[in-house]
Amino acid sequence: MSGRNEFCGICYASPPNGYYRTQWLCNVTAFPIDAAFERGMPEGLPNREGVIPVRTAADLPDDCELVVLSPKTARIIKPTVDLGGFIHPRRAIYFFGADTTFLSEDELGGRAPDHVVWVPNRSNQECDELYSFVIGAVVLFDRWVTRG
């Protein structure tokens, strides 16, 4: 990262059967991040080098702001700001849900998010949400462009 006090990490849900892991790992190598965390890694699936397994957001470093990415149509963890109006914290871990389910309070493990952000798209229909690894790329690109 650009400064000593900067930190950027991502935490994503382990894709079922390892699907889309390669796409997440592309995000990890394409954008400047300091750490990658994976939740719910299935037993027997090998850990990728440099990816840290965690159970919930409570297992993440607490010296960083927790930025939860949630669809605009979320039922439980509702977003408060869209990415276009969001100012990225200097030290942040971006927490992404799974592709097939909305985030639950259990995944946060009792840790309250500092920010809940959604990424706007052309449609506001519930079925038009993007894959989490795509949202990950958009968010990391936005941070890279706006933070330098």
C-alpha positions as CSV (number, residue, x, y, z in Angstrom):
1,M,0.0,0.0,0.0
2,S,1.0,3.6,-0.5
3,G,1.6,4.6,3.1
4,R,2.7,3.0,6.3
5,N,-0.6,3.6,8.1
6,E,-2.6,2.3,5.1
7,F,-4.0,-1.2,5.1
8,C,-6.4,-2.9,2.7
9,G,-7.7,-6.3,3.2
10,I,-10.6,-8.4,1.8
11,C,-12.7,-11.1,3.4
12,Y,-14.8,-13.2,1.1
13,A,-17.0,-16.3,1.6
14,S,-15.5,-19.5,0.4
15,P,-17.3,-20.4,-2.8
16,P,-19.1,-23.7,-2.8
17,N,-16.8,-26.5,-4.0
18,G,-14.1,-23.9,-4.7
19,Y,-16.0,-22.3,-7.6
20,Y,-14.9,-18.7,-8.2
21,R,-11.8,-19.0,-6.0
22,T,-9.7,-18.3,-9.0
23,Q,-11.6,-15.1,-9.6
24,W,-11.1,-14.0,-6.0
25,L,-7.4,-14.7,-6.3
26,C,-7.2,-12.6,-9.5
27,N,-8.6,-9.7,-7.4
28,V,-5.9,-10.4,-4.8
29,T,-3.1,-10.2,-7.4
30,A,-4.6,-7.4,-9.6
31,F,-5.1,-4.8,-6.9
32,P,-2.8,-3.6,-4.1
33,I,-4.1,-5.3,-0.9
34,D,-2.2,-6.3,2.2
35,A,-4.2,-9.4,3.3
36,A,-6.9,-11.8,2.0
37,F,-9.2,-13.7,4.4
38,E,-11.5,-16.5,3.4
39,R,-14.6,-17.6,5.5
40,G,-16.1,-21.0,5.6
41,M,-13.4,-22.9,3.7
42,P,-14.7,-26.4,3.1
43,E,-12.8,-29.3,4.7
44,G,-10.4,-30.9,2.3
45,L,-10.1,-27.8,0.1
46,P,-6.4,-26.7,0.1
47,N,-5.7,-23.3,1.5
48,R,-4.2,-20.9,-1.1
49,E,-0.9,-19.4,-0.2
50,G,-1.3,-16.1,1.6
51,V,-5.0,-16.5,2.2
52,I,-5.9,-16.5,5.9
53,P,-8.9,-18.7,6.9
54,V,-11.4,-17.0,9.4
55,R,-14.8,-18.0,10.7
56,T,-16.4,-14.6,11.1
57,A,-15.7,-10.9,11.0
58,A,-14.9,-11.1,14.7
59,D,-11.7,-13.0,13.7
60,L,-10.4,-10.1,11.5
61,P,-7.9,-7.5,12.8
62,D,-9.7,-4.9,14.9
63,D,-7.3,-2.1,14.1
64,C,-9.1,-1.7,10.7
65,E,-12.5,-0.4,9.8
66,L,-14.9,-3.1,8.7
67,V,-16.6,-2.2,5.4
68,V,-19.4,-4.6,4.6
69,L,-20.6,-4.8,1.0
70,S,-24.3,-5.6,0.9
71,P,-26.8,-5.5,-1.9
72,K,-29.2,-2.5,-2.0
73,T,-32.1,-5.0,-1.6
74,A,-30.6,-6.8,1.4
75,R,-33.1,-7.9,4.0
76,I,-30.9,-8.0,7.1
77,I,-27.7,-5.9,6.8
78,K,-29.0,-2.9,4.9
79,P,-26.5,-0.6,3.1
80,T,-26.3,3.1,4.1
81,V,-24.2,4.5,1.3
82,D,-23.5,3.7,-2.4
83,L,-19.9,3.3,-3.5
84,G,-20.0,6.5,-5.5
85,G,-20.4,8.6,-2.3
86,F,-18.2,6.4,-0.1
87,I,-14.9,7.7,1.2
88,H,-12.6,4.7,1.7
89,P,-10.9,4.5,5.2
90,R,-7.1,4.5,5.4
91,R,-7.2,1.2,7.1
92,A,-10.0,-1.1,6.0
93,I,-11.1,-4.7,5.5
94,Y,-13.8,-5.1,2.9
95,F,-16.2,-7.9,3.9
96,F,-18.1,-9.6,1.1
97,G,-21.1,-12.0,1.2
98,A,-21.6,-15.2,-0.8
99,D,-23.1,-15.2,-4.3
100,T,-26.2,-17.2,-3.4
101,T,-27.3,-15.7,0.0
102,F,-27.5,-12.4,1.7
103,L,-25.1,-11.7,4.6
104,S,-26.3,-12.8,8.0
105,E,-25.6,-11.4,11.5
106,D,-23.9,-14.8,12.2
107,E,-21.2,-14.0,9.6
108,L,-20.3,-10.8,11.5
109,G,-19.7,-12.8,14.7
110,G,-21.0,-10.0,16.8
111,R,-18.7,-7.3,15.2
112,A,-20.6,-4.2,14.1
113,P,-19.6,-2.9,10.7
114,D,-18.2,0.6,10.5
115,H,-19.7,1.1,7.0
116,V,-22.3,-0.8,5.0
117,V,-21.9,0.0,1.3
118,W,-23.7,-1.1,-1.9
119,V,-22.5,-1.0,-5.5
120,P,-25.1,0.5,-7.8
121,N,-25.9,-1.1,-11.1
122,R,-28.3,-0.4,-14.0
123,S,-31.2,-2.1,-12.4
124,N,-32.7,-2.0,-8.9
125,Q,-34.3,-5.4,-9.3
126,E,-33.4,-7.9,-6.6
127,C,-32.4,-10.6,-9.1
128,D,-29.9,-8.3,-10.8
129,E,-27.1,-8.3,-8.2
130,L,-23.6,-9.0,-9.3
131,Y,-21.3,-11.9,-8.3
132,S,-19.4,-11.0,-5.2
133,F,-16.0,-11.4,-6.9
134,V,-17.1,-8.8,-9.5
135,I,-18.2,-6.4,-6.7
136,G,-14.8,-7.1,-5.1
137,A,-13.0,-6.0,-8.3
138,V,-15.1,-2.9,-8.6
139,V,-14.6,-1.9,-4.9
140,L,-10.8,-2.6,-5.0
141,F,-10.5,-0.6,-8.2
142,D,-12.4,2.3,-6.7
143,R,-10.2,2.3,-3.7
144,W,-7.1,2.1,-5.8
145,V,-8.2,5.1,-8.0
146,T,-9.5,7.3,-5.1
147,R,-6.8,6.6,-2.5
148,G,-3.9,6.5,-4.9
